[in-house]
Amino acid sequence: MAQHNCGTCRFRKKYDDNPASLLGRIWRWHAGWCPGWNRYMKSLPEKERRPIAEKYDMSKFKS
């Protein structure tokens, strides 16, 4: 299986640094439907997934 780069994504870093930036907003929109992000989040253990879901307000990954 291919390794996910979502944990070190440069666009995600842009969002973390400045959520209101253009690239940050594009990443947030993209993460809402990206199949790679969905696989990455589902591959994480509950203990790691929940804080990320809270941080980015992604309710489908909070449970």
PEVENTA-V944206 format. One line per field, one symbol per residue. ss: DSSP state (2 for helix, 1 for strand, 0 for the rest). phi: phi as a letter, one per 40 degrees, with the letter a starting at -180 (. if undefined). burial: b if it has 24 or more other C-alpha atoms within 12 Angstrom, else e. A space follows every 10 residues. Layout:
BEGIN
ss->???
phi->???
burial->???
END
This chain:
BEGIN
ss->0000022202 2222222000 0222222222 2000222222 2220022222 2222200022 200
phi->.cccbccbcc cccccccadc cdcccccccc ccbccccccd cccccdcccd ccccdbfbcc bcc
burial->eeeeebeeee bbeebeeeee eeeeeebbee beeeeebeeb beeeeeeebe ebbeebeeee bee
END
